[in-house]
Amino acid sequence: PLLAQARRTTATAAGLVQDDAYSAYVLAYDAARFACISLLAQPGMRATTSGGHYAVERAVRAQFGTGFRPFADLRRRRDELEYPRLPADTATADEAQQAVEAAERLISAADALRGKLAFFAQPGNP
């Protein structure tokens, strides 16, 4: 379900790129985060409020390699947009489009890995 949500969110972001680049960027980031979380959820892991999005970034890069580095870039820029230093700090349509494309690549990478990961099962519940 997380990858399906990631795909829907990316599609929504893509539709907003020209009219609302800020929202498109944030949604593209969220879609990438859903894809990364899906990789952690399958074997039974999840981020907590103490580690949050940074913990997701570190975990997917540690487990799945540098191919997930774009998530770090998206996370940092999303933080800059959410907590701007200057009133003019906002996303452009070009960077929102790039974020959508990065999210699509991360979703594809997560989907490719999904079949290689074991499902979490509690003892006694195979």
N, CA, C and O atoms as CSV, one atom per row, in Angstrom:
chain,resi,resn,atom,element,x,y,z
A,1,PRO,N,N,0.803,-1.221,0.000
A,1,PRO,CA,C,0.000,0.000,0.000
A,1,PRO,C,C,0.844,1.283,0.000
A,1,PRO,O,O,0.418,2.302,-0.544
A,2,LEU,N,N,2.031,1.237,0.604
A,2,LEU,CA,C,2.869,2.439,0.648
A,2,LEU,C,C,3.383,2.825,-0.740
A,2,LEU,O,O,3.448,4.009,-1.070
A,3,LEU,N,N,3.742,1.846,-1.540
A,3,LEU,CA,C,4.196,2.170,-2.900
A,3,LEU,C,C,3.046,2.693,-3.750
A,3,LEU,O,O,3.238,3.586,-4.576
A,4,ALA,N,N,1.874,2.152,-3.557
A,4,ALA,CA,C,0.705,2.659,-4.283
A,4,ALA,C,C,0.431,4.105,-3.875
A,4,ALA,O,O,0.117,4.942,-4.721
A,5,GLN,N,N,0.550,4.396,-2.583
A,5,GLN,CA,C,0.370,5.764,-2.108
A,5,GLN,C,C,1.454,6.672,-2.684
A,5,GLN,O,O,1.184,7.814,-3.056
A,6,ALA,N,N,2.667,6.162,-2.752
A,6,ALA,CA,C,3.767,6.948,-3.323
A,6,ALA,C,C,3.473,7.305,-4.777
A,6,ALA,O,O,3.708,8.436,-5.201
A,7,ARG,N,N,2.970,6.358,-5.525
A,7,ARG,CA,C,2.649,6.618,-6.936
A,7,ARG,C,C,1.531,7.647,-7.078
A,7,ARG,O,O,1.608,8.541,-7.921
A,8,ARG,N,N,0.492,7.518,-6.253
A,8,ARG,CA,C,-0.616,8.490,-6.309
A,8,ARG,C,C,-0.126,9.887,-5.931
A,8,ARG,O,O,-0.504,10.877,-6.558
A,9,THR,N,N,0.704,9.956,-4.919
A,9,THR,CA,C,1.207,11.248,-4.453
A,9,THR,C,C,2.105,11.884,-5.510
A,9,THR,O,O,2.063,13.097,-5.715
A,10,THR,N,N,2.913,11.072,-6.179
A,10,THR,CA,C,3.759,11.591,-7.247
A,10,THR,C,C,2.915,12.133,-8.395
A,10,THR,O,O,3.220,13.186,-8.955
A,11,ALA,N,N,1.871,11.421,-8.737
A,11,ALA,CA,C,0.988,11.884,-9.807
A,11,ALA,C,C,0.341,13.217,-9.433
A,11,ALA,O,O,0.219,14.110,-10.272
A,12,THR,N,N,-0.066,13.345,-8.194
A,12,THR,CA,C,-0.645,14.615,-7.733
A,12,THR,C,C,0.397,15.722,-7.811
A,12,THR,O,O,0.105,16.827,-8.268
A,13,ALA,N,N,1.613,15.422,-7.362
A,13,ALA,CA,C,2.696,16.413,-7.409
A,13,ALA,C,C,2.959,16.855,-8.840
A,13,ALA,O,O,3.114,18.047,-9.105
A,14,ALA,N,N,3.008,15.900,-9.762
A,14,ALA,CA,C,3.275,16.227,-11.162
A,14,ALA,C,C,2.227,17.191,-11.721
A,14,ALA,O,O,2.548,18.059,-12.533
A,15,GLY,N,N,1.004,17.039,-11.295
A,15,GLY,CA,C,-0.066,17.911,-11.766
A,15,GLY,C,C,-0.010,19.321,-11.210
A,15,GLY,O,O,-0.672,20.218,-11.731
A,16,LEU,N,N,0.774,19.529,-10.155
A,16,LEU,CA,C,0.868,20.842,-9.519
A,16,LEU,C,C,2.126,21.624,-9.870
A,16,LEU,O,O,2.255,22.786,-9.484
A,17,VAL,N,N,3.043,21.016,-10.583
A,17,VAL,CA,C,4.362,21.615,-10.822
A,17,VAL,C,C,4.268,23.043,-11.330
A,17,VAL,O,O,4.943,23.923,-10.797
A,18,GLN,N,N,3.468,23.295,-12.325
A,18,GLN,CA,C,3.403,24.629,-12.920
A,18,GLN,C,C,2.604,25.631,-12.091
A,18,GLN,O,O,2.948,26.812,-12.048
A,19,ASP,N,N,1.544,25.171,-11.434
A,19,ASP,CA,C,0.662,26.077,-10.705
A,19,ASP,C,C,1.054,26.294,-9.251
A,19,ASP,O,O,0.770,27.350,-8.687
A,20,ASP,N,N,1.703,25.309,-8.638
A,20,ASP,CA,C,2.052,25.393,-7.221
A,20,ASP,C,C,3.313,24.568,-6.973
A,20,ASP,O,O,3.256,23.452,-6.455
A,21,ALA,N,N,4.444,25.141,-7.353
A,21,ALA,CA,C,5.720,24.423,-7.288
A,21,ALA,C,C,6.070,24.019,-5.861
A,21,ALA,O,O,6.620,22.940,-5.638
A,22,TYR,N,N,5.758,24.864,-4.909
A,22,TYR,CA,C,6.059,24.534,-3.513
A,22,TYR,C,C,5.344,23.249,-3.091
A,22,TYR,O,O,5.972,22.320,-2.583
A,23,SER,N,N,4.043,23.204,-3.301
A,23,SER,CA,C,3.274,22.014,-2.922
A,23,SER,C,C,3.716,20.795,-3.724
A,23,SER,O,O,3.776,19.688,-3.188
A,24,ALA,N,N,4.022,20.987,-4.992
A,24,ALA,CA,C,4.492,19.884,-5.823
A,24,ALA,C,C,5.782,19.308,-5.257
A,24,ALA,O,O,5.946,18.089,-5.203
A,25,TYR,N,N,6.700,20.176,-4.835
A,25,TYR,CA,C,7.965,19.696,-4.276
A,25,TYR,C,C,7.729,18.907,-2.992
A,25,TYR,O,O,8.268,17.815,-2.816
A,26,VAL,N,N,6.928,19.464,-2.108
A,26,VAL,CA,C,6.667,18.799,-0.826
A,26,VAL,C,C,5.981,17.455,-1.054
A,26,VAL,O,O,6.308,16.473,-0.387
A,27,LEU,N,N,5.043,17.404,-1.978
A,27,LEU,CA,C,4.371,16.139,-2.284
A,27,LEU,C,C,5.331,15.128,-2.923
A,27,LEU,O,O,5.263,13.935,-2.630
A,28,ALA,N,N,6.215,15.604,-3.788
A,28,ALA,CA,C,7.202,14.700,-4.382
A,28,ALA,C,C,8.098,14.125,-3.296
A,28,ALA,O,O,8.424,12.938,-3.315
A,29,TYR,N,N,8.494,14.964,-2.354
A,29,TYR,CA,C,9.284,14.476,-1.221
A,29,TYR,C,C,8.502,13.421,-0.440
A,29,TYR,O,O,9.035,12.361,-0.112
A,30,ASP,N,N,7.247,13.716,-0.147
A,30,ASP,CA,C,6.422,12.753,0.591
A,30,ASP,C,C,6.326,11.425,-0.160
A,30,ASP,O,O,6.388,10.359,0.453
A,31,ALA,N,N,6.176,11.486,-1.472
A,31,ALA,CA,C,6.101,10.266,-2.267
A,31,ALA,C,C,7.396,9.467,-2.150
A,31,ALA,O,O,7.366,8.245,-2.003
A,32,ALA,N,N,8.523,10.155,-2.216
A,32,ALA,CA,C,9.821,9.479,-2.066
A,32,ALA,C,C,9.943,8.869,-0.672
A,32,ALA,O,O,10.464,7.766,-0.512
A,33,ARG,N,N,9.464,9.586,0.321
A,33,ARG,CA,C,9.510,9.073,1.704
A,33,ARG,C,C,8.640,7.816,1.840
A,33,ARG,O,O,9.043,6.852,2.491
A,34,PHE,N,N,7.461,7.824,1.235
A,34,PHE,CA,C,6.599,6.636,1.278
A,34,PHE,C,C,7.321,5.434,0.656
A,34,PHE,O,O,7.240,4.320,1.174
A,35,ALA,N,N,8.020,5.667,-0.448
A,35,ALA,CA,C,8.756,4.582,-1.101
A,35,ALA,C,C,9.839,4.038,-0.183
A,35,ALA,O,O,10.010,2.824,-0.067
A,36,CYS,N,N,10.564,4.925,0.464
A,36,CYS,CA,C,11.625,4.500,1.379
A,36,CYS,C,C,11.040,3.776,2.593
A,36,CYS,O,O,11.573,2.757,3.032
A,37,ILE,N,N,9.965,4.300,3.119
A,37,ILE,CA,C,9.323,3.667,4.274
A,37,ILE,C,C,8.823,2.274,3.905
A,37,ILE,O,O,8.846,1.367,4.737
A,38,SER,N,N,8.372,2.098,2.664
A,38,SER,CA,C,7.888,0.785,2.242
A,38,SER,C,C,8.993,-0.262,2.322
A,38,SER,O,O,8.736,-1.423,2.640
A,39,LEU,N,N,10.213,0.151,2.034
A,39,LEU,CA,C,11.342,-0.781,2.117
A,39,LEU,C,C,11.642,-1.166,3.562
A,39,LEU,O,O,12.037,-2.298,3.845
A,40,LEU,N,N,11.454,-0.230,4.454
A,40,LEU,CA,C,11.704,-0.507,5.872
A,40,LEU,C,C,10.562,-1.307,6.489
A,40,LEU,O,O,10.787,-2.145,7.362
A,41,ALA,N,N,9.350,-1.052,6.041
A,41,ALA,CA,C,8.181,-1.713,6.621
A,41,ALA,C,C,8.134,-3.200,6.290
A,41,ALA,O,O,7.688,-4.007,7.106
A,42,GLN,N,N,8.589,-3.559,5.111
A,42,GLN,CA,C,8.467,-4.960,4.703
A,42,GLN,C,C,9.173,-5.906,5.679
A,42,GLN,O,O,8.601,-6.937,6.032
A,43,PRO,N,N,10.405,-5.592,6.131
A,43,PRO,CA,C,11.020,-6.482,7.127
A,43,PRO,C,C,10.657,-6.123,8.569
A,43,PRO,O,O,11.208,-6.697,9.509
A,44,GLY,N,N,9.729,-5.171,8.749
A,44,GLY,CA,C,9.215,-4.883,10.089
A,44,GLY,C,C,9.829,-3.696,10.798
A,44,GLY,O,O,9.683,-3.568,12.014
A,45,MET,N,N,10.511,-2.826,10.076
A,45,MET,CA,C,11.096,-1.631,10.703
A,45,MET,C,C,10.233,-0.410,10.429
A,45,MET,O,O,9.434,-0.378,9.493
A,46,ARG,N,N,10.422,0.587,11.272
A,46,ARG,CA,C,9.737,1.856,11.037
A,46,ARG,C,C,10.478,2.966,11.769
A,46,ARG,O,O,11.162,2.731,12.765
A,47,ALA,N,N,10.330,4.158,11.259
A,47,ALA,CA,C,10.927,5.323,11.912
A,47,ALA,C,C,10.060,5.735,13.090
A,47,ALA,O,O,8.856,5.480,13.111
A,48,THR,N,N,10.680,6.367,14.056
A,48,THR,CA,C,9.948,6.893,15.200
A,48,THR,C,C,10.054,8.407,15.190
A,48,THR,O,O,10.791,8.975,14.383
A,49,THR,N,N,9.335,9.053,16.066
A,49,THR,CA,C,9.398,10.510,16.122
A,49,THR,C,C,10.767,11.008,16.568
A,49,THR,O,O,11.140,12.137,16.251
A,50,SER,N,N,11.513,10.199,17.291
A,50,SER,CA,C,12.829,10.655,17.734
A,50,SER,C,C,13.838,10.682,16.593
A,50,SER,O,O,14.772,11.482,16.628
A,51,GLY,N,N,13.678,9.836,15.591
A,51,GLY,CA,C,14.605,9.817,14.466
A,51,GLY,C,C,14.008,10.403,13.216
A,51,GLY,O,O,14.697,11.032,12.413
A,52,GLY,N,N,12.734,10.193,13.061
A,52,GLY,CA,C,11.967,10.777,11.973
A,52,GLY,C,C,12.498,10.523,10.580
A,52,GLY,O,O,13.013,9.447,10.276
A,53,HIS,N,N,12.363,11.525,9.746
A,53,HIS,CA,C,12.701,11.419,8.340
A,53,HIS,C,C,14.196,11.182,8.137
A,53,HIS,O,O,14.595,10.481,7.207
A,54,TYR,N,N,15.017,11.763,9.000
A,54,TYR,CA,C,16.466,11.563,8.886
A,54,TYR,C,C,16.811,10.097,9.122
A,54,TYR,O,O,17.690,9.552,8.455
A,55,ALA,N,N,16.137,9.465,10.050
A,55,ALA,CA,C,16.377,8.044,10.317
A,55,ALA,C,C,16.006,7.198,9.102
A,55,ALA,O,O,16.695,6.226,8.793
A,56,VAL,N,N,14.935,7.556,8.419
A,56,VAL,CA,C,14.546,6.841,7.202
A,56,VAL,C,C,15.657,6.989,6.167
A,56,VAL,O,O,16.069,6.009,5.546
A,57,GLU,N,N,16.134,8.202,5.988
A,57,GLU,CA,C,17.221,8.454,5.034
A,57,GLU,C,C,18.435,7.591,5.347
A,57,GLU,O,O,18.958,6.910,4.466
A,58,ARG,N,N,18.877,7.617,6.579
A,58,ARG,CA,C,20.074,6.863,6.975
A,58,ARG,C,C,19.869,5.362,6.817
A,58,ARG,O,O,20.773,4.652,6.376
A,59,ALA,N,N,18.695,4.884,7.172
A,59,ALA,CA,C,18.431,3.446,7.099
A,59,ALA,C,C,18.417,2.948,5.659
A,59,ALA,O,O,19.015,1.913,5.366
A,60,VAL,N,N,17.754,3.654,4.762
A,60,VAL,CA,C,17.697,3.167,3.385
A,60,VAL,C,C,19.049,3.280,2.700
A,60,VAL,O,O,19.403,2.428,1.886
A,61,ARG,N,N,19.797,4.305,3.015
A,61,ARG,CA,C,21.130,4.409,2.410
A,61,ARG,C,C,22.059,3.329,2.955
A,61,ARG,O,O,22.858,2.766,2.207
A,62,ALA,N,N,21.963,3.036,4.241
A,62,ALA,CA,C,22.818,2.007,4.840
A,62,ALA,C,C,22.472,0.623,4.290
A,62,ALA,O,O,23.359,-0.196,4.048
A,63,GLN,N,N,21.199,0.374,4.100
A,63,GLN,CA,C,20.770,-0.965,3.660
A,63,GLN,C,C,20.784,-1.158,2.154
A,63,GLN,O,O,21.062,-2.254,1.668
A,64,PHE,N,N,20.486,-0.098,1.412
A,64,PHE,CA,C,20.261,-0.263,-0.019
A,64,PHE,C,C,21.220,0.543,-0.890
A,64,PHE,O,O,21.114,0.500,-2.116
A,65,GLY,N,N,22.148,1.271,-0.288
A,65,GLY,CA,C,23.218,1.923,-1.032
A,65,GLY,C,C,22.946,3.345,-1.473
A,65,GLY,O,O,21.924,3.956,-1.159
A,66,THR,N,N,23.925,3.835,-2.222
A,66,THR,CA,C,23.921,5.243,-2.620
A,66,THR,C,C,22.839,5.570,-3.640
A,66,THR,O,O,22.577,6.744,-3.903
A,67,GLY,N,N,22.216,4.565,-4.214
A,67,GLY,CA,C,21.121,4.834,-5.140
A,67,GLY,C,C,19.961,5.571,-4.483
A,67,GLY,O,O,19.104,6.140,-5.158
A,68,PHE,N,N,19.952,5.550,-3.156
A,68,PHE,CA,C,18.893,6.255,-2.423
A,68,PHE,C,C,19.358,7.616,-1.904
A,68,PHE,O,O,18.665,8.252,-1.110
A,69,ARG,N,N,20.533,8.057,-2.357
A,69,ARG,CA,C,21.040,9.370,-1.957
A,69,ARG,C,C,20.114,10.519,-2.364
A,69,ARG,O,O,20.016,11.497,-1.623
A,70,PRO,N,N,19.435,10.443,-3.504
A,70,PRO,CA,C,18.520,11.530,-3.859
A,70,PRO,C,C,17.472,11.823,-2.784
A,70,PRO,O,O,16.989,12.950,-2.676
A,71,PHE,N,N,17.122,10.808,-1.989
A,71,PHE,CA,C,16.167,11.060,-0.913
A,71,PHE,C,C,16.736,12.066,0.082
A,71,PHE,O,O,16.003,12.909,0.600
A,72,ALA,N,N,18.037,11.983,0.353
A,72,ALA,CA,C,18.686,12.934,1.271
A,72,ALA,C,C,18.587,14.352,0.723
A,72,ALA,O,O,18.288,15.292,1.460
A,73,ASP,N,N,18.838,14.498,-0.569
A,73,ASP,CA,C,18.755,15.823,-1.192
A,73,ASP,C,C,17.334,16.370,-1.126
A,73,ASP,O,O,17.125,17.544,-0.821
A,74,LEU,N,N,16.359,15.508,-1.416
A,74,LEU,CA,C,14.959,15.931,-1.331
A,74,LEU,C,C,14.591,16.332,0.095
A,74,LEU,O,O,13.893,17.324,0.307
A,75,ARG,N,N,15.064,15.557,1.068
A,75,ARG,CA,C,14.739,15.837,2.471
A,75,ARG,C,C,15.312,17.179,2.909
A,75,ARG,O,O,14.626,17.974,3.552
A,76,ARG,N,N,16.561,17.424,2.561
A,76,ARG,CA,C,17.179,18.698,2.963
A,76,ARG,C,C,16.462,19.892,2.329
A,76,ARG,O,O,16.190,20.885,3.003
A,77,ARG,N,N,16.157,19.793,1.035
A,77,ARG,CA,C,15.484,20.911,0.364
A,77,ARG,C,C,14.066,21.085,0.909
A,77,ARG,O,O,13.601,22.212,1.076
A,78,ARG,N,N,13.390,19.992,1.183
A,78,ARG,CA,C,12.046,20.086,1.760
A,78,ARG,C,C,12.108,20.812,3.105
A,78,ARG,O,O,11.240,21.629,3.413
A,79,ASP,N,N,13.138,20.514,3.907
A,79,ASP,CA,C,13.308,21.217,5.185
A,79,ASP,C,C,13.511,22.710,4.970
A,79,ASP,O,O,12.962,23.529,5.708
A,80,GLU,N,N,14.305,23.065,3.955
A,80,GLU,CA,C,14.522,24.486,3.652
A,80,GLU,C,C,13.219,25.164,3.254
A,80,GLU,O,O,12.970,26.311,3.627
A,81,LEU,N,N,12.398,24.464,2.505
A,81,LEU,CA,C,11.122,25.040,2.082
A,81,LEU,C,C,10.135,25.152,3.241
A,81,LEU,O,O,9.404,26.136,3.350
A,82,GLU,N,N,10.121,24.147,4.097
A,82,GLU,CA,C,9.199,24.145,5.232
A,82,GLU,C,C,9.593,25.175,6.298
A,82,GLU,O,O,8.736,25.718,6.994
A,83,TYR,N,N,10.889,25.433,6.415
A,83,TYR,CA,C,11.401,26.359,7.435
A,83,TYR,C,C,12.307,27.384,6.760
A,83,TYR,O,O,13.519,27.370,6.973
A,84,PRO,N,N,11.731,28.278,5.944
A,84,PRO,CA,C,12.544,29.209,5.150
A,84,PRO,C,C,13.283,30.231,6.015
A,84,PRO,O,O,12.813,30.639,7.077
A,85,ARG,N,N,14.443,30.622,5.524
A,85,ARG,CA,C,15.225,31.675,6.188
A,85,ARG,C,C,14.800,33.049,5.693
A,85,ARG,O,O,14.848,34.035,6.428
A,86,LEU,N,N,14.383,33.093,4.430
A,86,LEU,CA,C,13.966,34.349,3.822
A,86,LEU,C,C,12.564,34.195,3.237
A,86,LEU,O,O,12.200,33.103,2.798
A,87,PRO,N,N,11.781,35.253,3.222
A,87,PRO,CA,C,10.433,35.149,2.652
A,87,PRO,C,C,10.418,34.700,1.196
A,87,PRO,O,O,9.433,34.116,0.744
A,88,ALA,N,N,11.489,34.962,0.456
A,88,ALA,CA,C,11.537,34.593,-0.963
A,88,ALA,C,C,11.964,33.146,-1.186
A,88,ALA,O,O,11.986,32.685,-2.327
A,89,ASP,N,N,12.300,32.425,-0.128
A,89,ASP,CA,C,12.705,31.024,-0.269
A,89,ASP,C,C,11.487,30.179,-0.632
A,89,ASP,O,O,10.639,29.885,0.210
A,90,THR,N,N,11.425,29.803,-1.889
A,90,THR,CA,C,10.320,28.971,-2.358
A,90,THR,C,C,10.807,28.104,-3.501
A,90,THR,O,O,11.883,28.342,-4.049
A,91,ALA,N,N,10.047,27.128,-3.855
A,91,ALA,CA,C,10.427,26.213,-4.933
A,91,ALA,C,C,10.093,26.815,-6.288
A,91,ALA,O,O,9.140,27.580,-6.436
A,92,THR,N,N,10.898,26.450,-7.264
A,92,THR,CA,C,10.607,26.834,-8.646
A,92,THR,C,C,9.954,25.646,-9.344
A,92,THR,O,O,10.021,24.514,-8.865
A,93,ALA,N,N,9.331,25.917,-10.465
A,93,ALA,CA,C,8.706,24.844,-11.236
A,93,ALA,C,C,9.762,23.828,-11.696
A,93,ALA,O,O,9.505,22.625,-11.710
A,94,ASP,N,N,10.946,24.319,-12.070
A,94,ASP,CA,C,12.005,23.406,-12.520
A,94,ASP,C,C,12.436,22.455,-11.412
A,94,ASP,O,O,12.568,21.252,-11.639
A,95,GLU,N,N,12.655,22.992,-10.213
A,95,GLU,CA,C,13.099,22.090,-9.145
A,95,GLU,C,C,11.970,21.182,-8.677
A,95,GLU,O,O,12.223,20.060,-8.237
A,96,ALA,N,N,10.734,21.649,-8.764
A,96,ALA,CA,C,9.610,20.777,-8.433
A,96,ALA,C,C,9.527,19.625,-9.431
A,96,ALA,O,O,9.272,18.485,-9.042
A,97,GLN,N,N,9.740,19.915,-10.709
A,97,GLN,CA,C,9.742,18.865,-11.729
A,97,GLN,C,C,10.870,17.874,-11.473
A,97,GLN,O,O,10.676,16.665,-11.602
A,98,GLN,N,N,12.036,18.374,-11.116
A,98,GLN,CA,C,13.166,17.497,-10.800
A,98,GLN,C,C,12.854,16.624,-9.583
A,98,GLN,O,O,13.240,15.456,-9.539
A,99,ALA,N,N,12.163,17.186,-8.606
A,99,ALA,CA,C,11.781,16.418,-7.418
A,99,ALA,C,C,10.804,15.305,-7.788
A,99,ALA,O,O,10.918,14.187,-7.286
A,100,VAL,N,N,9.857,15.602,-8.653
A,100,VAL,CA,C,8.907,14.587,-9.114
A,100,VAL,C,C,9.657,13.459,-9.818
A,100,VAL,O,O,9.378,12.283,-9.584
A,101,GLU,N,N,10.592,13.812,-10.664
A,101,GLU,CA,C,11.360,12.806,-11.389
A,101,GLU,C,C,12.221,11.975,-10.441
A,101,GLU,O,O,12.344,10.763,-10.618
A,102,ALA,N,N,12.812,12.611,-9.445
A,102,ALA,CA,C,13.604,11.880,-8.442
A,102,ALA,C,C,12.716,10.926,-7.654
A,102,ALA,O,O,13.100,9.787,-7.389
A,103,ALA,N,N,11.536,11.393,-7.283
A,103,ALA,CA,C,10.600,10.526,-6.552
A,103,ALA,C,C,10.209,9.323,-7.403
A,103,ALA,O,O,10.143,8.202,-6.898
A,104,GLU,N,N,9.952,9.543,-8.681
A,104,GLU,CA,C,9.602,8.431,-9.568
A,104,GLU,C,C,10.737,7.407,-9.635
A,104,GLU,O,O,10.482,6.202,-9.633
A,105,ARG,N,N,11.987,7.876,-9.693
A,105,ARG,CA,C,13.126,6.946,-9.726
A,105,ARG,C,C,13.245,6.171,-8.415
A,105,ARG,O,O,13.532,4.974,-8.422
A,106,LEU,N,N,13.025,6.850,-7.300
A,106,LEU,CA,C,13.098,6.178,-5.998
A,106,LEU,C,C,11.980,5.144,-5.845
A,106,LEU,O,O,12.195,4.069,-5.284
A,107,ILE,N,N,10.811,5.468,-6.334
A,107,ILE,CA,C,9.687,4.521,-6.288
A,107,ILE,C,C,10.027,3.287,-7.131
A,107,ILE,O,O,9.785,2.159,-6.703
A,108,SER,N,N,10.578,3.497,-8.308
A,108,SER,CA,C,10.969,2.371,-9.162
A,108,SER,C,C,12.038,1.515,-8.495
A,108,SER,O,O,11.980,0.287,-8.547
A,109,ALA,N,N,13.013,2.168,-7.867
A,109,ALA,CA,C,14.067,1.427,-7.176
A,109,ALA,C,C,13.498,0.620,-6.011
A,109,ALA,O,O,13.882,-0.531,-5.799
A,110,ALA,N,N,12.592,1.222,-5.267
A,110,ALA,CA,C,11.966,0.516,-4.142
A,110,ALA,C,C,11.145,-0.657,-4.644
A,110,ALA,O,O,11.168,-1.733,-4.047
A,111,ASP,N,N,10.430,-0.460,-5.722
A,111,ASP,CA,C,9.617,-1.531,-6.281
A,111,ASP,C,C,10.492,-2.697,-6.737
A,111,ASP,O,O,10.127,-3.858,-6.554
A,112,ALA,N,N,11.644,-2.387,-7.329
A,112,ALA,CA,C,12.559,-3.432,-7.788
A,112,ALA,C,C,13.133,-4.224,-6.615
A,112,ALA,O,O,13.363,-5.427,-6.737
A,113,LEU,N,N,13.362,-3.569,-5.493
A,113,LEU,CA,C,13.917,-4.235,-4.315
A,113,LEU,C,C,12.876,-5.021,-3.528
A,113,LEU,O,O,13.198,-5.991,-2.842
A,114,ARG,N,N,11.644,-4.592,-3.638
A,114,ARG,CA,C,10.580,-5.165,-2.815
A,114,ARG,C,C,10.517,-6.682,-2.879
A,114,ARG,O,O,10.346,-7.332,-1.848
A,115,GLY,N,N,10.649,-7.252,-4.052
A,115,GLY,CA,C,10.571,-8.689,-4.204
A,115,GLY,C,C,11.751,-9.438,-3.608
A,115,GLY,O,O,11.696,-10.657,-3.439
A,116,LYS,N,N,12.811,-8.718,-3.291
A,116,LYS,CA,C,14.011,-9.342,-2.733
A,116,LYS,C,C,14.055,-9.291,-1.212
A,116,LYS,O,O,14.961,-9.851,-0.595
A,117,LEU,N,N,13.083,-8.624,-0.611
A,117,LEU,CA,C,13.070,-8.467,0.838
A,117,LEU,C,C,12.128,-9.478,1.474
A,117,LEU,O,O,11.061,-9.781,0.941
A,118,ALA,N,N,12.542,-9.986,2.611
A,118,ALA,CA,C,11.685,-10.909,3.359
A,118,ALA,C,C,10.601,-10.117,4.079
A,118,ALA,O,O,10.814,-8.973,4.481
A,119,PHE,N,N,9.439,-10.737,4.236
A,119,PHE,CA,C,8.364,-10.124,4.998
A,119,PHE,C,C,8.607,-10.347,6.479
A,119,PHE,O,O,9.158,-11.369,6.889
A,120,PHE,N,N,8.188,-9.383,7.265
A,120,PHE,CA,C,8.254,-9.498,8.719
A,120,PHE,C,C,7.197,-10.487,9.173
A,120,PHE,O,O,6.046,-10.425,8.741
A,121,ALA,N,N,7.592,-11.395,10.043
A,121,ALA,CA,C,6.638,-12.340,10.632
A,121,ALA,C,C,6.981,-12.500,12.105
A,121,ALA,O,O,8.140,-12.713,12.463
A,122,GLN,N,N,5.988,-12.399,12.934
A,122,GLN,CA,C,6.199,-12.609,14.354
A,122,GLN,C,C,6.397,-14.092,14.630
A,122,GLN,O,O,5.862,-14.921,13.895
A,123,PRO,N,N,7.157,-14.455,15.676
A,123,PRO,CA,C,7.328,-15.870,15.992
A,123,PRO,C,C,5.966,-16.564,16.131
A,123,PRO,O,O,5.061,-16.060,16.796
A,124,GLY,N,N,5.846,-17.711,15.498
A,124,GLY,CA,C,4.597,-18.460,15.566
A,124,GLY,C,C,3.604,-18.070,14.484
A,124,GLY,O,O,2.571,-18.722,14.330
A,125,ASN,N,N,3.904,-16.997,13.719
A,125,ASN,CA,C,3.025,-16.534,12.634
A,125,ASN,C,C,3.832,-16.453,11.339
A,125,ASN,O,O,4.233,-15.361,10.937
A,126,PRO,N,N,4.075,-17.574,10.686
A,126,PRO,CA,C,4.910,-17.548,9.466
A,126,PRO,C,C,4.268,-16.762,8.352
A,126,PRO,O,O,4.839,-16.647,7.268
